[in-house]
Amino acid sequence: MPLRFTLRQLEYFVAVGEAGSIALASEQVNVSPPSISTAIAQLEKEFGIPLFVRRHAQGLSLSQAGRQFLVQAKKVLDEADVLNHLAGDVLGKVRGALSVGCLLTFAQLVVPRLRRSFETRFPEVTVRQNELTQAQIFDWLRRAEIDLALTYDLEIPADLDFLPLAELPPHVLLAEDHPLAGRAEIAVADLQDLPMILLDLPYSSDYFLSLFDELPIRPRIAERTRDMAVMRSLVGNGFGFSLANIRPLSDTSPDGRRVVSVPLTGTVRSLRLGLAMAPGARSILNISAFAEHCREVVTAETIPGLKAPGT
């Protein structure tokens, strides 16, 4: 008898295998936990092997067979996605799954609105978003786990392409009662003796520190964090200044403190927001459509945070 299973069952299995929890997988694929449990049970029955070890207090963990099954299941889903791309290309129709990565520092500002407008325009495309660091973006693109990614032009490797969309100059974040908060602009030299809250992410931290290259000394780093929201709260509570290239619509930190944004002047390099992708990726119809959509809608006037308040 031939095996009978569906790609949807494999998708649910992969989601649980990677998340380690039916509840977390349910949130990721937007399907009820009972539906996911049923799909996994059907797979186990069909193949006659236990895919997970079930521990009441610790959730699910992949069995030895389940780990091998996960690798092959992902390959099957990838091949099915290739067929979907091919069908869309043959028909000249934008359709199928699209996996989009985004630098986690601005994902909440850009991706949801961009997804909504793209999926409204192309209703037969399903976008899955992934919030990643710059290093993860490079790795996931090379492993074809994402189709393309919204990010900055930070050390883009030679084996990846980059399509620029918008230029973002750096600015200084300060508590509203900081002595420099009332200035129209701030020079790099004005910051050299002040405590700095460094957004300590791969590639990003090197960029922010490079803005001080014109000085004979390095900035005084008082705090390091990998979380943009934590950084803004530390700034808002007066623990130091920080630097960023994109700003939320709100001028308050997550804990309600006002954060002032002032342009940074000097011989400082702006960052370019754009799309990173594998060479030749734009020959695939839905990737090309998403890239073109981004070129149309990602501007300082249409995306929150790209344009300075009052300009």
C-alpha positions as CSV (number, residue, x, y, z in Angstrom):
1,M,0.0,0.0,0.0
2,P,1.4,3.5,-0.9
3,L,2.0,5.9,2.0
4,R,-0.7,8.5,2.4
5,F,0.3,11.8,3.9
6,T,-0.1,15.5,3.1
7,L,2.4,18.3,2.8
8,R,0.3,20.1,5.4
9,Q,1.0,17.3,7.9
10,L,4.7,17.6,7.1
11,E,4.6,21.4,7.6
12,Y,3.0,20.9,11.1
13,F,5.5,18.2,12.0
14,V,8.4,20.5,11.0
15,A,7.0,23.4,13.0
16,V,6.7,21.3,16.1
17,G,10.1,19.7,15.6
18,E,11.8,23.1,15.4
19,A,9.7,24.8,18.1
20,G,9.8,21.8,20.6
21,S,6.2,22.6,21.5
22,I,2.8,22.1,19.9
23,A,1.7,25.4,21.5
24,L,4.5,27.4,20.0
25,A,4.1,25.7,16.7
26,S,0.4,26.5,16.8
27,E,1.3,30.2,17.0
28,Q,3.8,30.0,14.2
29,V,1.5,28.3,11.7
30,N,-1.7,29.8,13.0
31,V,-3.4,26.5,13.4
32,S,-5.1,25.1,16.6
33,P,-3.0,22.7,18.8
34,P,-5.5,19.8,18.4
35,S,-5.2,20.0,14.6
36,I,-1.4,19.8,14.9
37,S,-1.6,16.9,17.3
38,T,-3.9,15.1,15.0
39,A,-1.6,15.6,12.0
40,I,1.4,14.3,13.9
41,A,-0.5,11.3,15.2
42,Q,-1.6,10.5,11.6
43,L,2.0,10.7,10.4
44,E,3.2,8.4,13.2
45,K,0.5,5.9,12.3
46,E,1.1,6.0,8.6
47,F,4.9,5.5,8.9
48,G,4.7,3.3,11.9
49,I,7.4,5.1,13.9
50,P,7.3,7.4,16.9
51,L,8.4,10.9,15.8
52,F,8.5,12.5,19.3
53,V,9.3,11.5,22.8
54,R,6.5,12.9,25.0
55,R,7.4,14.2,28.4
56,H,4.5,15.6,30.5
57,A,6.5,18.4,32.1
58,Q,8.9,19.2,29.3
59,G,6.8,19.0,26.2
60,L,8.0,17.2,23.1
61,S,11.4,16.3,21.9
62,L,12.3,14.5,18.6
63,S,13.0,10.8,18.8
64,Q,16.1,9.5,16.9
65,A,13.8,8.5,14.0
66,G,12.1,11.9,14.3
67,R,15.3,13.8,13.8
68,Q,16.0,11.9,10.6
69,F,12.4,12.3,9.5
70,L,12.7,16.1,10.1
71,V,15.6,16.5,7.7
72,Q,13.8,14.6,4.9
73,A,10.5,16.4,5.6
74,K,12.1,19.8,5.2
75,K,13.6,18.6,1.9
76,V,10.2,17.4,0.7
77,L,8.7,20.8,1.6
78,D,11.5,22.6,-0.2
79,E,11.0,20.6,-3.3
80,A,7.2,21.2,-3.2
81,D,7.9,24.9,-2.9
82,V,10.1,24.7,-6.0
83,L,7.2,23.1,-7.9
84,N,5.0,25.9,-6.7
85,H,7.5,28.5,-8.0
86,L,7.7,26.6,-11.3
87,A,4.0,26.5,-11.7
88,G,3.7,30.2,-11.0
89,D,6.5,31.0,-13.5
90,V,4.9,28.8,-16.2
91,L,1.5,30.5,-15.7
92,G,3.1,33.9,-15.3
93,K,1.2,34.2,-12.0
94,V,2.6,35.4,-8.6
95,R,1.7,32.6,-6.2
96,G,3.0,30.2,-3.6
97,A,5.0,30.5,-0.4
98,L,7.6,33.3,0.2
99,S,9.9,33.2,3.2
100,V,11.1,36.7,4.1
101,G,13.8,37.5,6.6
102,C,14.2,40.8,8.3
103,L,16.8,42.4,10.6
104,L,15.2,42.1,14.0
105,T,16.0,45.7,15.0
106,F,13.4,47.1,12.6
107,A,11.2,44.1,11.8
108,Q,8.3,45.4,13.9
109,L,8.3,48.7,12.0
110,V,8.5,47.5,8.5
111,V,7.4,43.9,7.9
112,P,3.8,43.7,9.0
113,R,2.6,46.6,6.9
114,L,4.7,45.5,4.0
115,R,3.3,41.9,4.2
116,R,-0.3,43.2,4.4
117,S,0.1,45.4,1.3
118,F,1.9,42.7,-0.7
119,E,-0.5,39.9,0.2
120,T,-3.5,42.2,-0.6
121,R,-1.9,42.8,-4.0
122,F,-1.0,39.2,-4.6
123,P,-3.6,37.1,-2.6
124,E,-2.2,33.8,-3.8
125,V,1.2,34.4,-2.1
126,T,1.6,33.4,1.5
127,V,4.4,35.3,3.3
128,R,6.3,33.8,6.3
129,Q,8.5,36.3,8.1
130,N,11.6,35.5,10.2
131,E,13.3,38.1,12.5
132,L,17.0,37.5,12.4
133,T,20.4,39.0,13.1
134,Q,22.6,40.1,10.2
135,A,24.8,37.0,10.6
136,Q,21.7,34.7,10.7
137,I,20.4,36.4,7.5
138,F,23.5,35.6,5.6
139,D,23.4,32.0,6.9
140,W,19.7,31.4,6.2
141,L,20.0,32.9,2.6
142,R,22.9,30.5,1.9
143,R,21.0,27.6,3.2
144,A,17.9,28.7,1.2
145,E,15.8,28.8,4.4
146,I,14.6,32.3,3.4
147,D,14.1,33.6,-0.1
148,L,15.3,37.1,0.6
149,A,15.7,39.5,3.5
150,L,15.1,43.2,4.4
151,T,18.3,44.4,6.1
152,Y,21.1,47.0,6.0
153,D,24.1,47.1,3.8
154,L,26.3,45.9,6.6
155,E,29.2,43.7,5.3
156,I,27.1,42.1,2.6
157,P,29.1,39.1,1.4
158,A,30.3,38.9,-2.2
159,D,28.2,35.8,-2.8
160,L,24.9,37.6,-2.1
161,D,23.2,40.4,-4.0
162,F,21.8,43.6,-2.4
163,L,19.1,45.8,-3.8
164,P,19.1,49.2,-2.0
165,L,15.8,50.8,-1.1
166,A,16.3,53.8,1.3
167,E,19.2,55.6,2.9
168,L,19.1,56.0,6.7
169,P,21.5,58.4,8.4
170,P,22.4,57.7,12.1
171,H,20.9,59.7,14.9
172,V,21.5,60.0,18.6
173,L,18.9,58.8,21.2
174,L,18.8,60.7,24.4
175,A,16.6,61.0,27.5
176,E,14.4,64.2,27.3
177,D,16.3,65.8,30.2
178,H,19.7,65.1,28.8
179,P,21.9,68.2,28.3
180,L,22.2,67.5,24.6
181,A,18.5,66.7,24.0
182,G,17.6,70.3,22.9
183,R,20.1,70.5,20.1
184,A,19.2,70.5,16.4
185,E,22.2,68.2,15.7
186,I,25.0,66.5,17.6
187,A,28.6,66.1,16.5
188,V,30.5,62.8,17.1
189,A,33.0,64.6,19.3
190,D,30.2,65.8,21.7
191,L,29.6,62.1,22.7
192,Q,33.2,60.9,23.4
193,D,33.0,61.3,27.2
194,L,29.4,60.3,27.7
195,P,28.1,56.9,28.7
196,M,26.9,54.9,25.7
197,I,24.2,52.2,25.5
198,L,25.5,49.9,22.7
199,L,23.1,47.9,20.6
200,D,25.4,44.9,20.7
201,L,24.3,42.8,17.6
202,P,26.5,41.2,15.0
203,Y,27.7,43.7,12.4
204,S,25.5,46.4,13.9
205,S,27.8,47.0,16.9
206,D,30.8,47.3,14.6
207,Y,29.0,49.9,12.5
208,F,28.0,52.0,15.5
209,L,31.5,52.0,16.9
210,S,32.9,52.9,13.5
211,L,31.1,56.2,13.7
212,F,33.7,57.3,16.3
213,D,36.7,56.5,14.0
214,E,37.3,60.3,13.6
215,L,38.1,60.6,17.3
216,P,41.4,59.7,19.0
217,I,39.5,57.7,21.7
218,R,36.7,55.1,21.7
219,P,33.3,55.8,23.2
220,R,32.7,55.0,26.8
221,I,30.3,52.0,26.7
222,A,28.3,51.8,29.9
223,E,25.8,49.2,28.9
224,R,25.4,46.6,26.1
225,T,22.1,45.0,25.0
226,R,20.9,42.9,22.1
227,D,17.3,44.2,22.4
228,M,16.2,47.5,20.8
229,A,13.4,47.9,23.3
230,V,15.7,47.5,26.3
231,M,18.1,49.9,24.7
232,R,15.4,52.6,24.4
233,S,14.3,52.1,28.0
234,L,17.9,52.4,29.3
235,V,18.2,55.6,27.3
236,G,14.9,56.9,28.5
237,N,15.9,56.3,32.1
238,G,19.1,58.3,31.7
239,F,21.7,55.5,31.7
240,G,23.3,56.9,28.6
241,F,22.9,57.8,24.9
242,S,22.6,55.3,22.1
243,L,22.7,55.3,18.3
244,A,20.2,54.1,15.7
245,N,19.3,54.5,12.0
246,I,15.6,53.9,12.3
247,R,13.1,55.3,14.8
248,P,9.7,54.1,16.0
249,L,6.7,56.3,15.4
250,S,6.4,56.8,19.2
251,D,9.0,59.0,21.0
252,T,8.4,57.0,24.3
253,S,10.4,54.0,25.5
254,P,8.5,50.7,26.3
255,D,8.3,51.8,30.0
256,G,6.9,55.2,29.1
257,R,9.9,57.5,29.2
258,R,10.4,60.0,26.5
259,V,13.3,59.4,24.1
260,V,14.6,62.3,22.0
261,S,16.2,61.6,18.5
262,V,18.8,64.1,17.2
263,P,20.7,63.8,13.9
264,L,24.4,62.8,14.2
265,T,26.8,65.0,12.2
266,G,30.4,64.5,11.1
267,T,32.1,62.1,8.8
268,V,29.5,59.4,9.5
269,R,28.2,56.7,7.1
270,S,24.5,56.3,6.5
271,L,23.1,52.8,6.2
272,R,21.1,51.7,3.3
273,L,18.0,49.7,3.9
274,G,17.5,47.1,1.2
275,L,16.9,43.5,0.1
276,A,19.6,40.8,0.4
277,M,19.2,37.7,-1.7
278,A,21.0,34.9,-3.5
279,P,22.3,35.7,-7.0
280,G,19.6,35.0,-9.6
281,A,16.8,35.0,-7.0
282,R,14.9,37.7,-8.8
283,S,14.4,35.3,-11.7
284,I,11.8,33.6,-9.5
285,L,8.5,35.3,-10.1
286,N,7.2,35.8,-6.5
287,I,10.6,37.0,-5.3
288,S,10.8,39.4,-8.2
289,A,7.3,40.7,-7.4
290,F,8.1,41.2,-3.8
291,A,11.3,43.1,-4.6
292,E,9.5,45.3,-7.0
293,H,6.7,45.9,-4.4
294,C,9.4,46.9,-1.9
295,R,10.9,49.4,-4.4
296,E,7.5,51.0,-4.8
297,V,6.5,51.2,-1.1
298,V,9.6,51.4,1.0
299,T,10.3,55.1,1.1
300,A,10.9,57.7,3.8
301,E,7.3,58.9,3.3
302,T,5.5,55.6,3.5
303,I,7.4,53.4,6.1
304,P,7.2,54.4,9.8
305,G,10.5,55.5,11.3
306,L,12.4,56.2,8.1
307,K,11.6,59.9,8.1
308,A,12.6,62.2,11.0
309,P,9.7,63.7,12.9
310,G,8.7,67.1,11.6
311,T,10.4,66.8,8.2
